[in-house]
Amino acid sequence: MNSPKILVVAIVLFLINSILGNDCELKCGRRPDSQQRIMGGDISDEAKWPWVFELKGWNSCGEQFCTAQLIAPKFAISSAHCAFYNFYSCRPSNKTNYVEYNPSDLFLLKEDSTYLIKKFFVHPKYEENANNNHLFEYDIMVLELLKEIENEPVCLASLYNPYASKMHSELLVGYGLHDPHSSSHDHKLRAVPVHMAEAGIGALGARCRAEWKAKARLCAGSANSGGLKGDSGAGVNMDINHVNFFTHGVMSMYKDGSPSRHLIPDIYTPVAPFCAWIESLTSGSARCTNPYVKDPKCYTKDEKNF
């Protein structure tokens, strides 16, 4: 009889699975209550978006605010330009306008808690001072935290499918201003429905390409809604499988001061081209996943025979 041996093997496999977890179950992008939804840009409960943080930069030249997305217990992503401040505005000199913050000048904020930054990694091809123009095709950075955060991270999408995504909710979630005509900042987390498009594809993508030219890759917007100051670094959250929320990029730029503001989509730096870079910097603790296709090893017996 091999029953005792089989039992021992089963117990060992159970213990290994309990320790390592189920590889087919994504441990990211899960909200505490998956039934709750936010529409119309209302103030959002912080707990519903545990991976979204406010990013604050502060030094003697003043302060600025962006949004960051937690992608692993000790890492977050945001827009690269959020790592710079306007040096010339407070200390006129022959230096270039924009200078990097020290890591100790950057903080993540959420629900009255402050999280310190150990270091940050601006993409090596990003140049803040190149013709005073944000090069949004590389406008992405990885933040390494001093200590781990227990919050659920967001899932990183390894690709964007403009056709499959239309069947799912698309929500821009960030700490930006609520009113484009006011500079008053209440630092409240908001979620607003938008539409995402690949530059050059569809009506929205065509407007994106016409306004932002060839460098544009990913854009999002909707009538009278979109990103504002403070939303840089925010992502468009999609619950593609109705369980896990994925982010496809970080918000880079919006068209400020335009009378047709609501007709011009915002620009996002996509995550997919930088997956290898992100995985390397995080030592594999943050990995990109194809949100549209199930891993073949995760199919059930019935699904394989379908």
Steps between C-alpha positions, in 0.01 A plus 500: 500500500633844405228692681731631778750625241226664295364664813845634594553639148156664507572663836839629378344646185226662706755660733711625208192650335396661829841661541564604141139569407312419183688634195171513309349745747623855441590665828447852377225741404240356739278749679352427845150517351496412132132593471552870569549734206576872475359712218504865409811613682358478851729498800612138531549293811876455543454134592340423163825586324771369735777531239446870422709748701566871491862582420633816665823678416618765745810713555594866547372580150149396594288192454326314222263205487452204269344154519684168537393138455623223730624205289668290774533524879810717467460661157275750323493666159425857401586754231869584469434874494366473856861441612600852390433849631545841341831616649508821297165618637637540853876540450581671170835374374667358195374152588246323285143569600414159640703315760440159656370480853703317761327172592449638851288781349241256361221335698201276437184605684180310570238519775710720732801268462836600351738258328865588439683450171838325506591572138337550163590399146410737216506327164847561351358638174284760670635855470311761699692797362502404131352812335293551816271225375390192690603199293196299595605190309745434788316688774508222758689427821515228764498600867661274759350542846697496822262241647244262358135602477237235570246645255392300197706601192347557158557250217730607216375433147755356257299626203200712410220368279285798392215275391477266799532789745179663379300225670625602844486804727780754462554730796763769545582500873717779639553787742477782247299820514126464475429829319710609198410863572624495858845454658348383829625150577314289756729195454204265472514178302257499208403252232350608170391289200708556187568323173849377413632469146818422317628805313378500141228236552134605507359851541661560839833361382487722191445813714784385720740464207391831345559692823807326640665387173711190443637460852156419642437132574210472743232755581179527700220746551129562488262792455576752776710253698864405520820573685598826668791630704587238761387205285842449340604142569141377533380201303183404321373203702327219308338196661548289191423164659248658744725404792837670456562862403783561253686818419629555147709809566565823689344833409761731351337815362168676460409806294478782751318822419346386173144621423439158346659322796227236516567401137873437544600167658771469764827324423619191687838332501415131447634240741538215249821620325669536840399168661852354486644821647246501784546131576878546512486800736260322733691169489189334364266606780296693241420309183287578199214268403292462186156608626312364200630143472505236772829319565462156329615321816207657686224355282268252666452154349166604348654815349782300343248262340279780371 
